Amino acid sequence: MTADEFKDARRWLKYSPDALADEWGVAVSTIHRWERGARKMPPIAAYAIKLMAYNVQNGLHKLQKIKTEGKLK
């Protein structure tokens, strides 16, 4: 995954760099470095953002439903 692809995926998911950094437990400067291509992103980061996009695109994220109903349907 290129730096631009990572940035596009983050934007498509409607995450700010700060929000994604907070979600993943990394420094926001790390997100910025990956997006500029100044630092190579670990393969797990590319996998994670692809998985997040896949889940959103396919409607598999049901965390809110689980939280509100207390069970998976």
HELIX and SHEET records of a PDB file:
HELIX    1   1 ALA A    3  TRP A   12  1                                  10    
HELIX    2   2 PRO A   17  TRP A   24  1                                   8    
HELIX    3   3 VAL A   28  ARG A   36  1                                   9    
HELIX    4   4 PRO A   43  GLN A   57  1                                  15    
HELIX    5   5 LEU A   63  GLU A   69  1                                   7    
END                                                                             
